[in-house]
Amino acid sequence: MKAARLTDRGVVRVAGPDARKFLNGLVTADLAKVTPTQPRFAALLTPQGRIIVDFIVTEAEGAFFLDCPRALAPTLTDRLTFYKLRAKVTIEDLSGTLDVLAIWDEDSVIRPGLCYPDPRLPGLGMRCIVSPNRAADAAAGVSAEFVDASEYAAHRIALGVPQGGADFAYGDAFPHESDMDQLRGVDFDKGCFIGQEVVSRIEHRATARTRVVPVGFEGAPPDTGVPVMAGDKSVGLMGSGVSGRGLAALRLDRVEEALASRTALVAGGVELHLVKPPWARFAFPGEAKSGR
């Protein structure tokens, strides 16, 4: 079992008698289903359906804790405060006083503090919100090897799970483009949320042409952000990567054409091949269409 302090993660706390109803009317997840043992992956979107910030939301001691990108915690706090109006809620950015710990390859049920399973994929393991500088102690408390966050990043990439800022751009990507619909991040039955009409239209018309998909290659990864080319045609952008594996945001229709014509996909001089993850339910380039 391994554990790592995720220095790029922050925490926003939402509390008060209206907290569940308040959040449920804004974000992509159904907050009625959130409990201390059942977190949800969610996002706050623009009215046009693009991701402002994504996060894992869990419940503890009558409050909701949003495990989000640390750099966007102030943005999330400000946006939620903007929508607060007369709702009886308090919204606090606790990123300076709480750390986020990832624990994976887990074989123990004894967990420290505020812990919850990562709702995106079982393979991602657990998350814990702990006091500052206590991550190593928390890891020792479950007999986990405390490692650098880069090892968790490699684990995430191996599972094919995108990360905002590296694999897609906040403020630009739709939930489908970042695979949120595949990773339990959008509840299409819950009712209204900001950006719902656009996201529902993409879902029902199956019009997501761009997606972040896993790719394989030989050796070191191409630089993040370099174009992925099929001949002289750009088909997407390279995202995060480690030796032999990475993620890329690709136009699926253009990749399909490249595969059909046996044109290689190349990023920064490195030839790529697609690797379909087990969780992908959308029609993958190079195979017959399947249900999403």
Residue pairs with C-beta under 8 A, 6 or more apart in sequence:
1 103
1 104
1 105
1 106
1 107
1 108
1 142
1 143
1 144
1 145
2 103
2 104
2 105
2 144
2 145
2 146
2 147
2 151
2 152
2 155
3 101
3 102
3 103
3 104
3 135
3 138
3 139
3 142
3 144
3 145
3 146
3 147
4 101
4 102
4 135
4 146
4 147
4 148
4 149
4 151
4 152
5 99
5 100
5 101
5 135
5 136
5 149
6 99
6 100
6 101
6 102
6 149
6 152
7 70
7 149
8 69
8 70
8 71
8 149
9 67
9 68
9 69
9 70
9 99
9 100
10 67
10 68
10 69
10 70
10 71
10 72
10 73
10 93
10 94
10 95
10 100
11 65
11 66
11 67
11 68
11 73
11 93
11 94
11 95
11 98
11 100
11 129
12 55
12 65
12 66
12 68
12 73
12 76
12 77
12 80
12 91
12 92
12 93
12 94
12 95
13 63
13 64
13 65
13 66
13 90
13 91
13 92
13 94
14 22
14 23
14 63
14 64
14 66
14 80
14 89
14 90
14 91
15 62
15 63
15 64
15 89
15 90
15 92
16 22
16 87
16 88
16 89
16 90
17 88
18 87
18 88
18 89
19 63
19 64
19 89
20 31
20 32
20 34
20 64
21 31
21 87
22 83
22 84
22 87
22 89
23 31
23 57
23 64
23 80
24 30
24 31
24 32
24 190
24 193
25 192
25 193
26 44
26 80
26 83
26 193
26 194
27 42
27 43
27 44
27 57
27 193
27 194
28 42
28 43
28 44
28 45
28 175
28 180
28 185
28 186
28 187
28 193
28 195
28 199
29 40
29 41
29 42
29 57
29 185
29 186
29 187
29 190
30 40
30 187
30 189
30 190
31 40
31 57
31 64
32 190
33 40
33 187
34 40
34 57
34 58
34 59
34 64
35 59
36 58
36 59
36 60
36 116
37 116
37 117
38 119
39 56
39 57
39 58
39 59
39 116
39 117
39 118
39 119
39 127
40 56
40 57
40 119
40 184
40 187
41 54
41 55
41 56
41 119
41 120
41 180
41 183
41 184
41 185
42 54
42 55
42 56
42 57
42 185
43 51
43 52
43 53
43 54
43 55
43 175
43 180
43 185
43 186
44 51
44 52
44 53
44 55
44 76
44 79
44 80
44 194
45 51
45 52
45 175
45 193
45 194
45 195
45 199
46 52
46 171
46 194
46 195
47 194
47 195
48 195
48 198
49 174
49 175
49 195
49 196
49 197
49 198
49 199
49 202
50 171
50 172
50 173
50 174
50 195
51 164
51 168
51 170
51 171
51 173
51 174
51 175
51 178
51 180
52 72
52 75
52 76
52 79
52 170
52 171
53 68
53 69
53 72
53 75
53 76
53 79
53 164
53 170
54 68
54 69
54 164
54 178
54 180
54 185
55 66
55 67
55 68
55 69
55 76
56 66
56 67
56 68
56 116
56 118
56 119
56 120
56 127
57 64
57 65
57 66
57 67
58 64
58 65
58 67
58 114
58 116
58 127
59 65
60 114
65 114
65 129
66 76
67 100
67 127
67 129
68 76
69 164
69 165
69 170
70 95
71 165
72 170
73 93
73 95
74 93
76 93
77 91
77 92
77 93
80 91
81 91
84 91
97 131
97 132
98 129
98 130
98 131
98 132
99 129
99 130
99 131
99 132
99 133
99 134
99 135
100 127
100 128
100 129
100 130
101 127
101 128
101 129
101 130
101 135
101 138
101 139
102 118
102 124
102 125
102 126
102 127
102 149
102 152
103 111
103 115
103 125
103 126
103 127
103 128
103 139
103 142
103 144
104 123
104 124
104 125
104 126
104 152
104 155
105 125
106 125
106 126
108 142
108 143
108 144
110 141
110 142
111 126
111 128
111 142
112 128
112 130
112 137
112 138
112 141
112 142
113 128
113 129
113 130
113 131
113 138
114 128
114 129
114 130
115 126
115 127
115 128
115 129
116 126
116 127
116 128
117 125
117 126
117 127
118 124
118 125
118 126
118 127
119 184
120 161
120 183
120 184
120 185
121 159
121 161
121 183
121 279
123 159
124 155
124 156
124 159
124 161
128 138
130 138
135 146
136 146
139 145
139 146
140 146
153 163
153 240
153 242
154 242
156 163
157 214
157 240
157 241
157 242
157 245
157 246
157 247
158 242
158 245
159 277
160 213
160 214
160 247
160 275
160 277
160 279
160 280
161 179
161 183
162 168
162 178
162 179
162 212
162 239
162 247
163 239
163 240
164 170
164 173
164 178
166 224
166 239
166 240
166 247
167 178
167 212
167 239
167 240
167 247
167 248
167 249
168 177
168 178
168 212
168 239
168 249
173 249
174 198
174 199
174 202
174 208
175 181
175 185
175 186
175 199
176 199
176 202
176 203
176 208
176 211
177 208
177 210
177 211
177 212
177 249
178 212
179 211
179 212
179 280
180 186
181 203
181 208
181 292
182 279
182 280
182 281
182 282
182 292
183 279
186 199
186 203
188 200
188 203
201 207
202 208
206 292
208 252
208 282
209 251
209 252
209 253
210 236
210 249
210 250
210 251
210 252
211 249
211 250
211 252
211 282
212 239
212 247
212 248
212 249
212 250
213 247
213 248
213 250
213 252
213 274
213 275
213 276
213 277
213 280
213 284
214 245
214 246
214 247
214 274
214 275
214 276
214 277
215 245
215 246
215 247
215 248
215 265
215 272
215 273
215 274
215 275
216 244
216 245
216 246
216 272
216 273
216 274
216 275
217 244
217 245
217 246
217 270
217 271
217 272
217 273
218 244
218 270
218 271
219 243
219 244
219 270
220 243
220 270
221 238
221 240
221 241
221 242
221 243
221 245
221 246
221 270
222 238
222 241
222 246
222 267
222 268
222 269
222 270
222 272
223 238
223 268
224 238
224 239
224 240
224 241
225 237
225 238
226 237
226 238
226 267
226 268
227 234
227 236
227 237
227 238
227 267
228 234
228 235
228 236
228 237
228 238
228 248
228 250
228 265
228 266
228 267
228 272
229 235
229 265
229 266
229 267
230 254
230 255
230 257
230 258
230 263
230 264
230 265
230 266
231 258
231 263
233 254
233 258
235 250
235 251
235 254
235 255
235 258
235 265
236 248
236 249
236 250
236 251
236 254
236 255
237 248
237 249
238 246
238 248
238 267
238 268
239 246
239 247
239 248
239 249
240 246
240 247
241 247
245 275
246 272
248 267
248 272
250 285
252 283
252 285
255 265
255 274
255 285
256 285
256 286
257 263
258 264
258 265
259 285
259 286
264 271
265 271
265 272
265 273
265 274
266 272
274 284
274 285
274 286
276 284
276 287
281 290
281 291
281 292
282 290
282 292
283 289
283 290
283 292
284 290
